[in-house]
Amino acid sequence: MTQQQKETDAVRQIRHKPAELDAIDRKILGALAQDASQSYAELSEIVHLSKPAVHDRVKRLKREGVIKGTVAILDGCKLGRTLLTFLVVDTSSYNATRQLLALAGRPEIEELHTVAGDGCLMIKVRADDTESLETLLMEIQSLEGVRSVRSYIALSTFLERGPSPG
């Protein structure tokens, strides 16, 4: 095993190690997942702890990486990005996959996942229209080592959420 593989394995073990959460932590996380703008006072009423105790727990959850950030969930359609598409990309090498991971800075790319199965990488794209999607597809297909790209355009979205704390 190379040094790089050992380092990658060590990072994965740390990143994928479940945090030690009690019922109160999970209740706080559930409340924040529904509305991250709640104050410590509001959260303290929900979990029946003092504001400072809730504040300390939230700080710990952030420090441990359970809470990765506090963000506004934006409506893609109202922002003009009406075309939600999932791409499954098959590559011939990890180098090609790394080139695709470099596309993460593009605003229309919302998620990138390496996957097992028929493809190597799954990309969630929210494009303005078919022309902008086609431009992105041409860029991806032109990368050396990209064997194929399959596109799945979402017609309706009934559920879109993050993981449940429970």
Rosetta blueprint (number, residue, H / E / L):
1 M L
2 T L
3 Q H
4 Q H
5 Q H
6 K H
7 E H
8 T H
9 D H
10 A H
11 V H
12 R H
13 Q H
14 I H
15 R H
16 H H
17 K L
18 P L
19 A L
20 E L
21 L L
22 D L
23 A H
24 I H
25 D H
26 R H
27 K H
28 I H
29 L H
30 G H
31 A H
32 L H
33 A H
34 Q H
35 D L
36 A L
37 S L
38 Q L
39 S L
40 Y H
41 A H
42 E H
43 L H
44 S H
45 E H
46 I H
47 V H
48 H L
49 L L
50 S L
51 K H
52 P H
53 A H
54 V H
55 H H
56 D H
57 R H
58 V H
59 K H
60 R H
61 L H
62 K H
63 R H
64 E L
65 G L
66 V L
67 I L
68 K L
69 G L
70 T L
71 V L
72 A L
73 I L
74 L L
75 D L
76 G L
77 C L
78 K L
79 L L
80 G L
81 R L
82 T L
83 L E
84 L E
85 T E
86 F E
87 L E
88 V E
89 V E
90 D E
91 T E
92 S L
93 S L
94 Y H
95 N H
96 A H
97 T H
98 R H
99 Q H
100 L H
101 L H
102 A H
103 L H
104 A H
105 G H
106 R L
107 P L
108 E L
109 I E
110 E E
111 E E
112 L E
113 H E
114 T E
115 V L
116 A L
117 G L
118 D L
119 G L
120 C L
121 L E
122 M E
123 I E
124 K E
125 V E
126 R E
127 A E
128 D L
129 D L
130 T H
131 E H
132 S H
133 L H
134 E H
135 T H
136 L H
137 L H
138 M H
139 E H
140 I H
141 Q H
142 S L
143 L L
144 E L
145 G L
146 V E
147 R E
148 S E
149 V E
150 R E
151 S E
152 Y E
153 I E
154 A L
155 L L
156 S L
157 T L
158 F L
159 L L
160 E L
161 R L
162 G L
163 P L
164 S L
165 P L
166 G L
